[in-house]
Structure formats: C-alpha cells, structure tokens
C-alpha cells in the first residue's frame, strides 16, 4: 500500500468514530419524535406557519410521522414583560413561564420549536434591561424543555414592518439585536432557525420592484406569504432546500407529489389540537376559545390524520 493509502486508512480508522458520534442529521430529529410542540405568541397561535411545516413533514412520508401541536398563545412573551395599558388596560401580557410546565405535561413533546421576541421588546426602543429579560426567558425556556426530556429549536423573531406601523424609531432594528443574539448561540450548540434575517432581506428585495410590498399589513402579524416565509426557514433548517425554495406551500406540496387537498385538512387538525391543548394546559389570556375537550380533539385529529394519510400514502 502506498503512503497515501496508509494515511487514508489511518484517517478512516481514527476519524470515523468521531463522525459516528456527531448529532444525527437534522431531519432525523423529526423521525425520532412522536410529538412536536410549537410555542409562541399570536403569530404562532394563528397556526399558518405551523401548518405549512406540518404539511412539509407529511410530504416526507416518514414511516412514523410525528404529531404536530400548536401551543401558541396570543400576546404572550417569554420575557415576562408587559407594557402599561396593554390591550387597553384589560389585561397584562401573559408570561410563558406561568403555563410552561403545564403545557409540557399536557403535550408531552419530544421536540419543542419556540418563536418569541416581537412582543418581548414591548414595541419600544432598545433597552438593555428588556433585552436581558428576553435572554433570561429564552435560556430558562430551553433549560426547562430539556429537563422535560425534549429537544429545543428556537426561531428568531419575525420581521417588524416599520413602514406599515411607523414609530419614531425602527423597531425592526430592535428585533435585529434579539435575532443576532439568538444566532450567536449556535456557537454554544443551540439549534437556531433564523426567520428574522430571511424575512428582512426578502422584504427589502421585493420592495425594489414593489415599494408597498409587505408581509405584515398591520406591521406585526404576517399574511399567508409571511407565514410561508417563516415556515421556509424551518424547512431549510431541516435540510430540504428544494422544498424551502418553493414559492408557496401549495407549490411545495406539488414538488413532493402531494395533492393540495391535504392542506385544508392539516390546517383543521392544527386548529383542533391547538385549541384543546392550550385550554387544557390553562393560561391567563382572556378571549381565547377553549375548543373541544382534549379526548374529543384527539379523536377528531385522528380522523383528519386518516383522511390526510389516504391522500398522501398512495404515492409513497
């Protein structure tokens, strides 16, 4: 054997164990999960980006597809902060920490995906104290999720449209700092999907052709395109660049040879499970419908899953 050949053999002998010890591919996190729970504020509660990710997971046709549960809550923060007079003084912003243990106990996740920040800056100029509360809240959330036996993925806060909801400062630049900190935590081994940078860049690009373009007509809450942009970053994080590059969730399904008719069923399943799980865990946010009792919601979700499976599986 040549000297080069001996070096290659030695490299394989000594490096291969290290390669085998690495974390499995990101998509394996989905294959290894029975339940995936999404936490967040009203953007997550709306459920549209959650349903898009759920639709993509269905398109993968795993032998054992994880159940996706949206446990978002409108107005919520992970920082525990609330501005004076929130909701016209009707109630303070709910704090995730108040309900987190109950949510984890009810939903029993293997994987948690969390997206917070846009409420945590309280729509005010950057403040080091508020930022520290956000950092503490996210760090504590990660620790409590992992203590419960689940893995944790954090999504950077979405874009804030200063043009649609102008202030005397740019709130999106406040969110820039929150997102930059989360991305920096990758160096510590955190799993971070960056929705903020992608949305910011996409809005700037689209406004070159259409100065009035927006993902968020009210400045905060994404429309369907905005929700798809958030979902794209998670799909991309899981390693499916082709699916993430599709123009719409329907185009993504077509690429995967999945009929569009599954999407309304997936949206319905996300909503049914969300309302029941959020209500069962309990919270302090007024005005959120309770939905079905959890056993009935799970039975309804099972019926919807059978219909979805009938549309997806014949193409496997």
Buried (B, 14 or more C-beta within 10 A) or exposed (E): EEEEEEEEEEEEEEEEEEEEEEEEEBBEBBBEBEBBBBBBBBBBBBBBBBBBBBBBBBBBBEEEBBBBBBBBBBBBBBBBBBEEEBBEEEBBBBBBBEBBEEBBEBBBBBBBBBBBBBBBBBBEBBEEEBBEBBBBBBEBBBEBBEEBEBBBBBBBBBBBBBBBBEEEEBBBEBBBBBBEBBBEBEEEEBBBBBBBBBBBEBBEEBEEEEEEBBBBEEBBBBBEBBBBBBBBBBBBBBEBEEBBEBEEBBBBBBBBEBEBEBBEBBBBBBBBBBBBBBBBBEBBBEEBEEBBEBEEBBEBBEEBBEBBBEBBEEEE
